[in-house]
């Protein structure tokens, strides 16, 4: 959408003179006029003619209430056909606010309910489980006072809030992201954590019983409130490990519940989680090393046009021997004020959405890992850029 051209088009006299000059340049006459006789072969839309009947049956996408916990939304399965073939699964949820401050959403996907490995993008899930359980059991306990302790080794402990930042940022101020995420999984039986997630997203076939390639940083952790001098949670019984096989929809649902928590009805929120506790997760998700949205906004020239930005995300990346591919995943919640509409006399718009992408490129052997990782990284940046371009131009939700 070229705002400069839109502005110039307000000068109707200049537009007429431009068209008249075209007539002169083409030596038009009553026998062959520049526009009347241009011909469909010169139309950029000629390839769409066969699709006209389909387009005429379509209607603008309908926004609806955010689904309640355990309720699967209706997901449009064709709107993301523009995504490159390297993107294997995707789910996007666009939001808008009604006058009563409630959020309305529309969901679209590409293989959005296909369960597969989303690597480290799932690490925030056990953290949210712990947060919700403790918020519900100890409403007066404040997240900034929480410490994760090793009861078998005095003095071995760390801050709950700092651990979230470490899991997302990979800074290793406490320990590795993989080991810390595995520690948070120890606070619930694997089957119970899986059931908790199913009851939230409604995806009955997901599996969430795996870890992240490393043993837990603390195998039998306790969560304590330093101020109240009270044990809040203890490690659960260890049970057999399985796989982490979720869908792009599941992750989009989770990150959208984080980003829109303040505006969701109680029966649509993460169970037990309160806003003050969630702020620690929000701060942590803001520290993701993956900056695909940053690059997209820069590429689109929107850096000076947006205000009040929020970018919450969690990357995932790795080679799959099972699928013989290098894979990158990206779960993100994006919100910003958009001043571009003011250039055409309209009010600024709030753009708010959650999305998850999983890209994969086949590799013949491990020697291709570096080269194809680079190509996939560029592909993910390009696809996120195209998605945000369509969000800003309002193409993404225009036609179902």
C-alpha positions in Angstrom: 0.0 0.0 0.0 1.8 3.1 -1.2 0.6 6.0 1.0 2.4 8.5 -1.3 0.3 7.5 -4.3 -2.8 7.5 -2.2 -2.1 11.1 -1.2 -1.3 12.2 -4.7 -4.6 10.7 -6.0 -6.4 13.4 -4.0 -5.4 15.9 -6.8 -8.1 15.0 -9.3 -6.9 17.5 -11.9 -3.4 16.0 -11.8 -4.8 12.5 -12.2 -6.8 13.6 -15.2 -3.7 15.2 -16.8 -1.7 12.1 -16.2 -4.3 9.9 -18.0 -4.5 12.5 -20.8 -0.8 12.4 -21.3 -1.0 8.6 -21.5 -3.5 9.0 -24.4 -1.1 11.3 -26.2 1.9 9.0 -25.5 0.0 6.0 -27.0 -1.3 8.1 -29.9 -4.8 7.1 -29.0 -7.7 7.8 -31.3 -11.4 7.0 -31.4 -10.5 3.8 -33.1 -8.2 2.7 -30.3 -8.4 4.4 -26.9 -5.7 4.0 -24.3 -8.0 2.7 -21.5 -11.2 1.7 -23.2 -9.3 -0.6 -25.6 -6.4 -1.6 -23.4 -7.4 -5.3 -23.5 -7.5 -7.9 -20.8 -4.2 -9.3 -21.9 -2.6 -6.3 -20.4 -4.5 -6.7 -17.1 -2.4 -7.8 -14.0 -5.6 -9.6 -12.9 -6.1 -11.7 -16.0 -4.9 -14.9 -14.2 -7.6 -14.4 -11.6 -10.5 -14.6 -14.0 -11.1 -18.3 -13.6 -11.3 -17.7 -9.8 -13.9 -14.9 -10.0 -16.9 -17.3 -9.3 -15.1 -18.5 -6.2 -14.3 -15.0 -5.1 -17.9 -14.0 -5.5 -19.0 -16.7 -3.1 -16.7 -15.5 -0.4 -17.3 -12.9 2.3 -15.2 -11.0 4.7 -13.8 -13.1 7.5 -16.1 -13.0 10.5 -14.6 -12.1 13.9 -16.1 -13.9 16.9 -15.7 -14.1 20.7 -12.4 -15.6 21.9 -13.1 -19.3 22.6 -13.6 -20.6 26.1 -11.0 -23.0 27.6 -11.2 -26.4 25.9 -13.1 -25.1 23.0 -11.6 -25.4 19.5 -12.1 -22.3 17.4 -13.2 -22.5 13.7 -9.9 -22.2 11.8 -10.0 -21.0 8.2 -7.9 -23.5 6.2 -7.3 -21.5 3.0 -6.4 -18.0 4.0 -2.7 -18.9 4.6 -2.2 -20.5 1.1 0.2 -17.6 0.3 2.8 -19.0 2.7 5.9 -20.5 1.1 6.1 -24.3 1.0 9.0 -24.3 3.5 6.4 -23.4 6.1 5.0 -26.7 7.1 2.5 -25.6 9.8 1.1 -22.3 10.7 -1.7 -20.7 12.8 -2.5 -17.1 13.0 -5.1 -15.5 15.3 -6.0 -11.9 14.5 -7.7 -9.8 17.2 -9.7 -6.7 17.5 -11.4 -4.9 20.4 -15.1 -4.2 20.7 -16.4 -1.0 22.3 -16.8 -2.9 25.6 -13.1 -3.8 25.6 -13.7 -7.4 24.8 -11.5 -9.1 22.3 -12.8 -10.7 19.1 -10.8 -13.0 17.0 -10.5 -14.8 13.7 -8.4 -17.9 13.3 -6.6 -19.2 10.2 -4.1 -22.0 9.6 -2.0 -24.2 7.4 -2.0 -27.7 8.9 -2.8 -25.9 12.1 -4.0 -28.9 14.0 -1.2 -31.3 12.8 0.8 -32.5 15.8 4.5 -32.4 15.5 7.7 -31.3 17.3 7.9 -27.6 18.0 11.2 -27.8 19.8 11.9 -25.1 22.4 8.8 -23.0 21.6 6.9 -25.2 24.1 9.1 -24.4 27.1 6.9 -21.7 28.4 4.0 -24.2 28.9 5.2 -25.8 32.2 6.1 -22.4 33.6 2.5 -21.3 33.0 1.2 -24.4 34.7 3.3 -23.7 37.8 2.2 -20.1 37.8 -1.5 -21.0 37.6 -1.4 -23.6 40.3 0.4 -21.4 42.7 -1.7 -18.3 42.0 -4.8 -20.4 42.7 -3.5 -22.0 45.9 -1.7 -19.0 47.4 -3.3 -15.8 46.1 -1.3 -13.6 48.5 2.1 -15.0 47.4 3.9 -12.7 45.0 5.9 -14.1 42.1 8.9 -11.9 42.8 9.3 -13.7 46.1 9.5 -17.2 44.6 12.6 -19.3 44.7 13.2 -22.7 43.1 15.3 -24.7 45.6 17.1 -28.1 45.7 16.1 -29.7 49.0 19.0 -32.1 48.7 21.7 -29.4 48.4 21.5 -26.4 50.7 22.0 -23.1 49.0 21.3 -24.4 45.5 18.4 -22.2 44.4 17.4 -19.5 41.9 14.7 -16.9 41.3 11.6 -18.0 39.5 11.5 -14.7 37.6 15.1 -14.9 36.5 14.7 -18.5 35.4 12.0 -17.5 33.0 14.3 -14.9 31.4 17.1 -17.5 31.2 14.9 -20.1 29.5 13.9 -17.6 26.8 17.1 -15.6 26.4 19.6 -18.5 26.5 21.9 -16.3 28.6 22.7 -19.1 31.0 22.9 -16.8 34.0 21.5 -19.7 36.0 21.8 -22.8 33.8 20.9 -24.0 30.3 17.5 -23.3 28.9 16.9 -27.0 28.3 17.7 -28.0 31.9 15.7 -25.2 33.5 12.6 -26.0 31.3 13.0 -29.6 32.4 13.1 -28.5 36.0 9.7 -26.8 35.7 8.2 -30.0 34.2 9.1 -31.7 37.4 6.4 -29.9 39.4 3.6 -32.0 37.8 3.2 -35.6 36.7 3.7 -35.7 32.9 0.2 -37.0 32.3 -1.3 -34.3 34.5 0.5 -31.5 32.7 -0.6 -33.0 29.4 -4.2 -33.1 30.5 -4.0 -29.6 31.8 -2.8 -28.4 28.3 -5.5 -30.4 26.5 -8.2 -28.9 28.8 -7.0 -25.4 27.8 -6.6 -25.8 24.0 -9.1 -28.5 23.3 -6.7 -30.5 21.1 -7.4 -34.0 22.4 -4.6 -35.7 20.5 -1.6 -33.6 21.6 1.2 -35.2 23.6 3.3 -33.3 26.1 5.4 -35.8 28.1 8.9 -35.1 26.8 11.8 -33.0 28.0 14.4 -31.0 26.0 17.5 -33.2 25.6 19.0 -32.5 29.1 18.3 -33.6 32.6 16.5 -31.2 34.9 18.8 -28.6 36.5 17.2 -29.6 39.8 15.7 -33.1 39.7 13.4 -32.8 42.8 12.7 -29.0 43.1 10.7 -27.1 45.6 9.1 -23.8 44.9 9.2 -21.6 48.0 8.0 -18.1 48.9 11.0 -16.3 50.5 8.9 -13.6 52.1 6.2 -16.0 53.5 8.8 -18.7 54.4 6.5 -21.3 52.9 6.8 -24.2 50.5 4.4 -23.6 47.6 5.0 -26.7 45.4 7.2 -29.8 45.5 8.4 -32.1 42.8 5.9 -34.6 41.6 6.4 -38.3 41.2 8.6 -39.0 38.2 6.8 -40.9 35.4 7.9 -42.3 32.0 8.8 -39.7 29.4 7.2 -39.4 26.1 7.1 -37.0 23.2 6.3 -33.3 22.9 3.9 -33.3 19.9 1.7 -30.2 19.7 0.1 -28.2 17.0 0.7 -24.7 15.7 -2.8 -24.0 17.0 -1.9 -25.1 20.5 1.0 -22.7 20.7 -0.9 -19.8 19.1 -3.7 -20.4 21.7 -1.2 -20.4 24.6 0.7 -17.2 23.6 -2.6 -15.4 22.7 -3.9 -16.2 26.2 -0.7 -14.6 27.6 -1.0 -11.5 25.4 -4.8 -11.0 25.8 -5.2 -12.2 29.4 -6.3 -8.8 30.6 -9.2 -8.7 28.1 -10.4 -12.3 28.2 -13.4 -13.6 30.0 -12.6 -15.7 33.1 -13.6 -18.9 31.4 -11.2 -18.1 28.5 -8.1 -17.3 30.6 -5.2 -19.5 31.6 -6.6 -21.3 34.7 -5.6 -19.8 38.0 -3.2 -17.3 36.5 -3.4 -13.7 37.7 -2.2 -10.6 35.9 0.5 -9.7 38.4 2.0 -13.2 38.1 1.8 -13.2 34.4 3.9 -10.0 34.1 7.0 -12.1 34.9 6.2 -14.4 31.9 5.6 -11.4 29.7 8.9 -9.8 30.7 10.6 -13.1 30.0 9.0 -13.7 26.6 10.1 -10.2 25.6 13.7 -11.4 25.8 13.6 -14.0 23.0 16.7 -14.0 20.8 14.6 -14.5 17.7 13.8 -11.1 16.3 11.8 -11.9 13.1 9.2 -9.3 13.9 11.8 -6.6 14.4 13.3 -7.4 11.0 9.8 -7.4 9.4 8.9 -4.0 10.8 12.2 -2.6 9.6 11.8 -4.0 6.2 8.3 -2.6 5.9 9.5 0.8 6.9 7.1 0.8 9.9 9.6 1.6 12.7 8.6 5.2 12.8 4.9 4.6 12.1 4.2 2.3 15.1 3.8 3.0 18.8 3.3 1.0 22.0 4.8 -2.2 20.6 4.7 -5.5 22.3 6.6 -8.6 21.0 6.4 -11.8 23.0 8.0 -14.8 21.4 9.8 -18.1 21.8 11.9 -19.7 19.2 12.7 -23.4 18.5 15.3 -24.9 16.2 17.0 -28.2 15.5 17.6 -31.0 13.0 15.1 -33.8 12.9 16.5 -37.2 12.1 13.0 -38.7 11.9 11.9 -36.2 9.3 15.3 -35.7 7.7 15.0 -32.0 7.9 16.3 -28.8 9.6 13.4 -27.1 11.4 12.7 -23.7 12.9 9.7 -22.8 14.9 8.5 -19.3 16.0 5.6 -18.6 18.4 4.9 -14.9 18.8 2.3 -12.4 20.1 2.5 -9.0 18.4 0.7 -5.8 19.2 1.3 -2.2 18.2 -0.4 1.0 17.3 -0.3 1.8 13.6 -0.2 5.5 12.5 -0.2 4.7 8.8 -4.0 5.2 8.4 -3.7 8.8 9.7 -2.0 9.6 6.4 -5.3 9.2 4.6 -7.3 10.9 7.3 -8.3 7.8 9.3 -7.6 7.1 13.0 -4.6 5.1 14.0 -5.3 1.4 14.3 -4.4 -1.2 16.9 -2.8 -4.3 15.3 -2.9 -7.3 17.5 -2.3 -11.0 16.7 -0.7 -14.2 17.8 0.9 -16.7 15.5 3.0 -19.8 15.3 5.1 -21.0 12.3 7.1 -24.2 11.8 9.4 -24.2 8.8 11.3 -27.2 7.6 13.8 -27.9 4.8 14.9 -31.4 3.9 18.6 -32.2 4.5 20.3 -35.2 3.0 22.9 -35.4 5.7 24.3 -33.3 8.6 26.8 -31.5 6.3 23.8 -29.6 4.9 22.9 -28.4 8.4 24.6 -25.0 8.4 23.7 -24.0 4.8 20.1 -25.0 5.1 19.7 -23.4 8.5 20.8 -20.1 7.0 18.3 -20.5 4.2 15.5 -21.4 6.6 16.3 -18.4 8.8 15.9 -16.1 5.9 12.7 -17.8 4.8 11.2 -17.4 8.3 12.1 -13.7 8.3 10.5 -13.3 4.8 7.3 -15.0 5.7 6.9 -13.1 9.0 7.4 -9.9 6.9 4.8 -10.9 4.4 2.3 -11.7 7.2 2.8 -8.4 8.9 2.5 -6.6 5.6 -0.9 -8.2 5.0 -1.9 -7.4 8.6 -1.1 -3.7 8.1 -2.8 -3.5 4.7 -5.7 -5.4 6.1 -5.5 -8.0 3.4 -5.1 -10.9 5.8 -8.7 -10.7 7.1 -10.3 -9.2 4.1 -11.5 -12.4 2.3 -12.2 -15.8 3.8 
